Amino acid sequence: MNLPLDEYTKLLGAEVHEVKPGYAVVKAKAPNSACNFNGVVHGGYIFSLADIAFAYASNAGGRMALALDMYISYRKALKPGKLVEAVAREVQRSGRTALYTIEVSSEGELIAYVTATVYLLDKEPGAPCI
């Protein structure tokens, strides 16, 4: 399924590099504007990249998927200007829910690890923002 690039993904400067059912890769260069007062990239930026990868992976199968939960563990600080990659993988699917892991890394080092659950609806993904 060909999912469009949403406005939030564009706002963050993220690029969706690969999408297939249950799998997605999102990359971005962490901008200086995402830097917090401690001189590292804000956790919200890192979480957003993970969420984008999760959204594309979980919706790529052709059923609308909505997040039920996401749990993040930050493992290492990220400096602005670094290339960051979020890879989402489906781990298990049962009925109307599916479990995902999302690894966020930079230069081969794990930055954050996310587990997430999605709820699957019986309709195609895509709806206008109102």
Backbone bond lengths (Angstrom), bond angles and torsions (degrees), N, CA, C in turn:
res aa  C-N    CA-C-N  psi(-1)  N-CA   C-N-CA  omega(-1)  CA-C   N-CA-C  phi
1 M - - - 1.450 - - 1.515 108.28 -
2 N 1.310 116.65 135.31 1.455 122.58 179.97 1.528 109.78 -94.27
3 L 1.326 116.56 103.99 1.460 121.43 -179.16 1.522 109.60 -93.49
4 P 1.332 117.88 136.85 1.463 119.94 -179.35 1.534 111.62 -72.95
5 L 1.320 115.67 157.28 1.460 121.33 174.54 1.523 107.88 -77.10
6 D 1.334 116.58 122.47 1.466 118.83 -177.59 1.533 111.50 -84.03
7 E 1.309 116.10 166.28 1.465 121.83 -174.81 1.531 113.02 -65.01
8 Y 1.322 118.03 -35.60 1.465 120.82 -179.51 1.531 110.61 -67.35
9 T 1.325 116.20 -39.82 1.461 120.85 177.24 1.526 109.70 -60.44
10 K 1.325 116.65 -43.69 1.470 121.40 177.46 1.525 110.67 -63.35
11 L 1.318 117.18 -43.33 1.464 121.99 -179.43 1.529 111.48 -57.35
12 L 1.333 116.70 -39.21 1.464 121.25 -179.12 1.525 112.78 -79.23
13 G 1.329 117.02 -8.99 1.454 120.45 -177.54 1.514 112.79 75.63
14 A 1.317 117.10 21.45 1.461 121.99 -178.18 1.527 110.40 -86.52
15 E 1.320 114.71 151.04 1.458 121.50 176.85 1.522 108.87 -124.29
16 V 1.324 115.49 134.93 1.454 121.03 177.68 1.526 106.79 -90.71
17 H 1.337 117.18 112.66 1.462 121.60 -173.47 1.520 113.99 -93.19
18 E 1.308 117.46 -30.62 1.463 120.25 -179.39 1.516 109.00 -152.02
19 V 1.321 115.41 135.82 1.467 120.70 177.33 1.511 108.69 -141.98
20 K 1.317 115.19 129.14 1.463 121.58 169.21 1.525 105.70 -150.21
21 P 1.321 118.26 163.21 1.464 118.78 -177.71 1.529 111.94 -52.26
22 G 1.333 115.04 122.27 1.450 121.07 178.04 1.508 115.58 81.61
23 Y 1.323 117.73 8.46 1.466 120.80 -176.29 1.526 110.87 -153.74
24 A 1.331 116.42 137.24 1.461 120.45 174.89 1.521 110.02 -156.18
25 V 1.339 114.74 148.07 1.457 122.32 175.97 1.525 108.09 -124.19
26 V 1.329 115.31 125.64 1.466 122.59 178.58 1.522 107.70 -122.44
27 K 1.338 116.39 135.82 1.467 121.24 179.73 1.515 110.32 -128.97
28 A 1.329 114.99 150.83 1.462 120.93 176.22 1.521 109.01 -157.78
29 K 1.311 115.42 155.79 1.459 120.93 169.91 1.519 105.62 -97.97
30 A 1.330 116.29 117.59 1.473 120.52 -176.23 1.525 109.98 -62.88
31 P 1.332 117.64 116.11 1.468 120.36 -176.65 1.532 112.53 -78.86
32 N 1.313 115.50 157.94 1.466 120.40 175.90 1.525 111.45 -58.98
33 S 1.331 116.25 -29.80 1.468 120.01 -179.50 1.524 112.35 -67.25
34 A 1.356 117.68 -13.81 1.468 121.28 178.16 1.534 111.72 -92.64
35 C 1.324 116.24 3.14 1.463 121.40 -177.20 1.531 110.39 -76.91
36 N 1.327 116.67 137.22 1.467 119.89 177.34 1.529 110.47 -94.85
37 F 1.317 117.36 -175.95 1.464 121.31 -176.23 1.523 113.86 -71.22
38 N 1.337 117.64 -6.77 1.463 120.92 175.57 1.530 112.58 -97.34
39 G 1.331 116.43 4.78 1.454 120.62 176.14 1.513 115.29 82.93
40 V 1.319 117.53 13.89 1.464 121.89 177.13 1.531 108.91 -124.73
41 V 1.328 115.43 165.84 1.463 120.22 -179.34 1.524 109.80 -66.90
42 H 1.309 115.19 133.64 1.466 123.40 -179.17 1.526 110.43 -58.81
43 G 1.323 116.23 138.35 1.460 121.61 178.44 1.511 113.23 -58.06
44 G 1.321 117.36 -30.87 1.457 120.90 178.74 1.521 112.64 -64.13
45 Y 1.326 116.48 -34.39 1.471 120.61 177.19 1.528 109.46 -66.64
46 I 1.325 116.42 -46.15 1.467 121.61 179.10 1.532 110.32 -61.64
47 F 1.323 116.60 -44.45 1.466 121.20 178.52 1.531 110.38 -60.80
48 S 1.328 116.24 -42.32 1.466 119.95 -179.45 1.519 112.06 -61.03
49 L 1.332 117.63 -41.76 1.467 119.67 178.19 1.525 110.77 -62.72
50 A 1.334 116.94 -41.26 1.464 120.73 176.50 1.529 110.80 -61.79
51 D 1.315 116.71 -42.71 1.466 121.87 -179.46 1.523 111.34 -64.20
52 I 1.327 116.97 -38.48 1.466 120.67 178.43 1.528 110.22 -64.19
53 A 1.334 116.95 -47.15 1.469 119.85 178.27 1.522 110.77 -60.33
54 F 1.318 116.62 -43.16 1.472 123.01 177.54 1.527 110.47 -58.36
55 A 1.318 117.12 -45.94 1.467 121.17 -178.58 1.527 111.72 -62.39
56 Y 1.312 117.08 -46.29 1.467 119.42 -179.02 1.524 111.31 -67.07
57 A 1.331 117.78 -43.51 1.460 120.42 -179.67 1.523 111.54 -62.74
58 S 1.322 116.57 -43.44 1.467 119.93 -174.20 1.527 113.25 -78.45
59 N 1.328 118.38 -22.52 1.462 121.24 179.12 1.527 113.19 -94.65
60 A 1.326 117.34 -11.85 1.465 121.43 -174.26 1.524 113.62 -67.55
61 G 1.318 117.59 -17.01 1.460 120.67 179.60 1.515 114.32 -78.11
62 G 1.331 117.47 -4.77 1.458 120.45 176.46 1.519 115.18 99.13
63 R 1.340 117.51 -2.83 1.466 121.36 174.56 1.518 108.51 -110.77
64 M 1.328 116.09 137.66 1.451 119.77 178.10 1.526 108.92 -62.01
65 A 1.332 115.78 130.20 1.459 121.89 -177.41 1.528 108.51 -123.96
66 L 1.320 115.78 129.92 1.463 121.63 -179.93 1.525 109.15 -122.51
67 A 1.328 115.78 134.31 1.464 120.67 -177.20 1.528 110.83 -65.57
68 L 1.323 115.28 135.00 1.464 122.01 172.41 1.524 110.44 -97.76
69 D 1.327 115.88 -38.77 1.465 119.83 178.00 1.518 109.97 -159.59
70 M 1.326 114.97 158.60 1.463 122.77 173.68 1.520 107.02 -146.52
71 Y 1.330 115.97 130.90 1.460 121.86 178.19 1.522 107.87 -121.38
72 I 1.320 116.48 126.17 1.458 120.40 -175.46 1.518 111.02 -118.52
73 S 1.322 115.16 140.96 1.455 122.55 173.43 1.526 107.07 -122.37
74 Y 1.326 116.43 113.72 1.458 121.14 178.16 1.526 108.08 -81.52
75 R 1.337 116.76 125.80 1.453 121.25 -173.71 1.524 113.45 -107.94
76 K 1.312 117.48 -25.37 1.464 121.32 -177.08 1.527 108.78 -156.80
77 A 1.321 116.17 144.78 1.466 120.89 177.84 1.530 109.93 -70.15
78 L 1.319 115.64 149.73 1.463 122.68 178.25 1.517 108.47 -117.20
79 K 1.312 116.74 128.22 1.463 122.10 178.07 1.524 109.67 -87.17
80 P 1.339 117.43 144.90 1.459 119.31 176.51 1.534 110.81 -61.92
81 G 1.322 114.99 151.91 1.454 121.30 -179.49 1.519 113.58 90.73
82 K 1.317 118.20 -10.64 1.467 122.44 -179.47 1.529 110.43 -86.11
83 L 1.329 114.84 146.53 1.457 120.64 173.49 1.524 108.02 -76.08
84 V 1.320 116.04 132.54 1.464 121.37 -179.67 1.520 108.50 -126.06
85 E 1.327 116.25 143.60 1.459 122.24 -177.26 1.523 109.73 -129.57
86 A 1.319 116.32 134.09 1.467 122.14 175.09 1.525 107.86 -116.16
87 V 1.334 115.64 124.86 1.465 121.27 -179.44 1.528 108.18 -119.41
88 A 1.328 115.77 118.32 1.469 121.92 179.56 1.524 109.34 -103.67
89 R 1.351 114.96 136.01 1.466 121.30 179.19 1.524 110.07 -135.43
90 E 1.326 115.10 134.43 1.456 118.96 173.46 1.525 108.95 -76.14
91 V 1.336 115.25 131.17 1.455 121.52 -178.87 1.521 110.90 -99.68
92 Q 1.344 115.72 -40.39 1.465 120.26 -176.16 1.521 109.21 -157.96
93 R 1.336 114.99 143.17 1.469 121.55 177.31 1.516 108.10 -130.85
94 S 1.344 115.98 135.29 1.454 120.62 179.58 1.521 108.46 -149.43
95 G 1.316 116.70 112.95 1.461 120.56 179.35 1.518 111.94 61.51
96 R 1.325 116.08 -116.71 1.459 121.39 -175.77 1.529 114.53 -97.23
97 T 1.317 117.77 4.39 1.464 119.23 -179.95 1.528 110.67 -126.95
98 A 1.322 114.60 157.57 1.465 120.97 175.60 1.521 108.53 -144.38
99 L 1.320 114.99 146.71 1.456 122.48 -179.46 1.525 109.14 -106.45
100 Y 1.337 115.78 136.90 1.467 122.35 -178.79 1.517 111.10 -128.57
101 T 1.329 114.79 154.08 1.461 121.31 165.09 1.521 106.66 -118.46
102 I 1.315 115.54 145.01 1.454 121.56 176.52 1.524 107.44 -131.11
103 E 1.320 116.34 122.01 1.453 121.52 176.74 1.519 108.67 -105.81
104 V 1.323 116.13 127.18 1.454 122.15 176.92 1.520 106.63 -108.77
105 S 1.326 116.55 123.32 1.459 120.04 -175.90 1.521 111.17 -136.93
106 S 1.318 115.01 162.86 1.460 122.77 175.69 1.517 108.30 -146.90
107 E 1.315 116.03 128.63 1.465 122.22 179.48 1.529 111.90 51.69
108 G 1.342 116.13 39.98 1.452 121.68 176.94 1.521 115.64 79.41
109 E 1.330 117.29 2.68 1.468 120.57 179.83 1.525 110.64 -110.31
110 L 1.329 115.55 137.66 1.459 121.49 179.59 1.529 109.80 -70.52
111 I 1.316 116.20 124.28 1.465 123.16 178.56 1.524 110.14 -97.27
112 A 1.332 115.90 -42.17 1.467 120.55 -179.61 1.524 109.58 -154.29
113 Y 1.333 114.42 151.37 1.461 121.72 178.27 1.530 107.32 -126.96
114 V 1.330 115.34 130.52 1.462 121.10 -174.96 1.520 109.55 -126.44
115 T 1.335 116.15 137.98 1.457 121.47 165.32 1.521 106.55 -113.84
116 A 1.317 115.92 142.60 1.458 119.49 -173.98 1.524 110.29 -149.65
117 T 1.320 115.20 150.06 1.466 122.34 177.58 1.519 108.95 -120.74
118 V 1.304 115.39 140.27 1.455 121.47 -179.57 1.528 109.45 -122.69
119 Y 1.330 115.48 148.40 1.464 122.81 174.81 1.526 107.43 -105.54
120 L 1.319 117.61 130.13 1.461 123.12 -176.56 1.526 110.92 -102.26
121 L 1.320 115.48 128.18 1.463 121.45 178.48 1.520 110.00 -100.56
122 D 1.324 116.40 164.65 1.462 121.72 179.41 1.526 111.12 -93.43
123 K 1.333 116.34 47.85 1.460 120.35 173.76 1.515 108.55 -149.32
124 E 1.324 115.18 162.23 1.454 120.08 -177.88 1.524 111.11 -72.09
125 P 1.331 116.48 150.10 1.459 119.07 178.28 1.523 111.42 -71.33
126 G 1.313 114.94 155.97 1.448 121.24 176.54 1.512 111.80 112.83
127 A 1.315 114.85 124.32 1.467 121.94 176.64 1.515 106.95 -160.61
128 P 1.339 117.26 146.74 1.464 119.15 178.60 1.528 111.93 -71.89
129 C 1.314 115.74 148.17 1.474 119.46 172.80 1.524 108.36 -74.55
130 I 1.287 114.82 133.84 1.475 119.21 -178.47 1.504 109.11 -111.94
